[in-house]
Amino acid sequence: MIGVIGAMHIEVETIKSLMENKTAEKIGGVEFVKGTLHGREIVIAVCGIGKVAAAMCTQIMILKYSPECIINTGVGGSLSTRLAIGDIAVAESLVQHDMDTSPLGDPVGLISGLNLVNIPADKRVAEVLLKGIETLDNVKGMTGVIASGDQFIASDEKKKFITDNFGAIVCEMEGASIAQVCFSNGVPFGVVRAVSDCADGSSHMDYGEFLPVAAANAAKLIEYFAMNA
């Protein structure tokens, strides 16, 4: 079974509409929809925005449904000149840019307990997702570090902080917490982000206009994964 988590309904509704034999149940305030997608068993959930909501949803999904892998799909802000709006980033690793115990002598972003800054995504999952990008029209793909934090990044100053400290190519608000839960539970995972804005002063204008396009591209990639993983 493949687990799929999105923060917002728009990020998963296309996938849900393609599923067959659907059943739904609500656990911990989150609705989990189980069914098949191109013959593959899948369970999908909208976790809500932010790291805590995403982590709670992920742990419930693992304990209740025992997925063979989890993919976090959605949109994010570009931190790279090589990723334009509509393009897709696939995580090589995830960092939490707002995690900071450096006054105690730790590296910025160190995750207590894991003793890691970068949480590595599953290589096989990432490879399939990257191949899927090649099937999309006029969409570029890139793999690298995806940075998560409980902030909507919309300033050049914050953008520079994240790129300088972590070398990230995209920023968003859930992926690294999902990565932490999956890593701690030994569940392979992948994180996909379609670019909806440029994470700068124009982000509030870009986001609403391009969110549907970016979400649609991410959904197509999940469909490809279900057919080819």
Disulfide bonds with the S-S distance in Angstrom:
none
